Amino acid sequence: MGADASVPSSRHGRAGGPRRRRRLGVGSISGLAALLLALMLGPAFAQAGGAPYLNTVPKKTLPLASTVPGNGDQNPYGIVTVPRTVGSLRDGSLLVSNFNNNGPNGGEQGTGTTIVQIPRGGTTGSPSVFAQISPNALPGGVGLTTALAVSTSGYVFVGDLPTADGSSATAKAGGILVLNSHGELVETLSGGPLNGPWDMTSSQKGDVITLYVTNVLNGTVEHSPNVVNRGTVLRMRFRTMPGMPPKLLEQRIIAQGCPERTDPAALVVGPTGVALGNNGTLYVADTVRNRIAAIPEAAVRRVPVNDCGMTVTDNGDLNGPLGLTLAPNGDLLAANGGNGNIVEITPAGAQVAKVTADDASVPGGGGVLFGLTVSPFNNHLYFVDDGMNTLGVYTPN
């Protein structure tokens, strides 16, 4: 798809990847492959210098806060740091989106409607509710995913992948919901290339915010439980002016051919975490293939890469990578769905460190990690635990 995709109408999962034999250092990418990848991505594609970020993070605090609001929503998925105080948003606080409702046995996936706000120092009891969205916001319903971003002007973008009963058979395409700084729904986007928005990262320049969104429902339900290679990564660019609904400026598929499938425990498994590197490369957690992929020149490319991008690293300490974020030193941090570990990876593909973020809520910690973020205010690594419905944090020295 070289041309712009059609503009949309304006109006839980525990993904556990297969357990792999543990290997230290880089994943299975060979030295020659790494060299070729570096040449294709340009001179900025290089191993970050200095000590790994995770080696400087000795103190673990879990839980820091509950993520369950008054209505009982469960299964925290998305997490993002608020960049500045606007309206009801407070700088340095964390927004967390819930994917499940308050039903028994963890609730039903694809039915969560709340975003909670947690101050940077944590909180006791129920967190404050930033937004509770009507289940009728989009025709298919509301189930808030890991796709979560905040603009400097205070607009919140959140992904929606709803179900009727928590099963993948009833999953709908959903869309993107846009909220103002008081948590009020001001706009919805659906249709076109938006098909099960699963995760998101963003960058901002002036009053323009660029979203990078993974989509996981392109043929997965129809071909359940087989793997289909139809997942996409979408670039969406908005102008965000205070007091005015964001205006969609561009929408383009920048990666295609991502493997995806339905899953009885995780609802759907497909391209999940995305992180924009300092070199302009967008990195994608390809959960099905147990790898991290790279999309070069993500902000400007006009033609989508195939195969969901080029392999940066795979296997090794990766075990069904889900959430993905950038460390202060430029490395990548990937949250495993198959165990409770977070793995640090250099832009050149070396797996340089890992820590166990959670091993208490379920045996081995498998299936409890999803979204994670490093706060620019204190460089702390925050992550959600959807087994305990809590926020955890690693704090540096």
QUINOR-V496811 format. One record per run of one state. SS is the DSSP state (alpha for helix, beta for strand, coil for the rest). FROM is the first residue (numbers start at 0). TO is the last residue. If there is no record, write none. Layout:
BEGIN
ss=SS from=FROM to=TO
ss=SS from=FROM to=TO
END
This chain:
BEGIN
ss=coil from=0 to=7
ss=beta from=8 to=9
ss=coil from=10 to=29
ss=alpha from=30 to=40
ss=coil from=41 to=52
ss=alpha from=53 to=55
ss=coil from=56 to=57
ss=beta from=58 to=65
ss=coil from=66 to=72
ss=beta from=73 to=80
ss=coil from=81 to=84
ss=beta from=85 to=85
ss=coil from=86 to=87
ss=beta from=88 to=88
ss=coil from=89 to=92
ss=beta from=93 to=99
ss=coil from=100 to=107
ss=beta from=108 to=108
ss=coil from=109 to=112
ss=beta from=113 to=117
ss=coil from=118 to=126
ss=beta from=127 to=131
ss=coil from=132 to=142
ss=beta from=143 to=149
ss=coil from=150 to=154
ss=beta from=155 to=159
ss=coil from=160 to=166
ss=alpha from=167 to=169
ss=coil from=170 to=173
ss=beta from=174 to=178
ss=coil from=179 to=183
ss=beta from=184 to=189
ss=coil from=190 to=195
ss=beta from=196 to=204
ss=coil from=205 to=206
ss=beta from=207 to=214
ss=coil from=215 to=226
ss=beta from=227 to=238
ss=coil from=239 to=245
ss=beta from=246 to=262
ss=coil from=263 to=265
ss=beta from=266 to=268
ss=coil from=269 to=269
ss=beta from=270 to=275
ss=coil from=276 to=280
ss=beta from=281 to=285
ss=coil from=286 to=289
ss=beta from=290 to=294
ss=coil from=295 to=303
ss=beta from=304 to=304
ss=coil from=305 to=308
ss=beta from=309 to=313
ss=coil from=314 to=319
ss=beta from=320 to=325
ss=coil from=326 to=330
ss=beta from=331 to=335
ss=coil from=336 to=339
ss=beta from=340 to=344
ss=coil from=345 to=349
ss=beta from=350 to=355
ss=coil from=356 to=361
ss=alpha from=362 to=364
ss=coil from=365 to=367
ss=beta from=368 to=373
ss=coil from=374 to=379
ss=beta from=380 to=384
ss=coil from=385 to=388
ss=beta from=389 to=394
ss=coil from=395 to=396
END
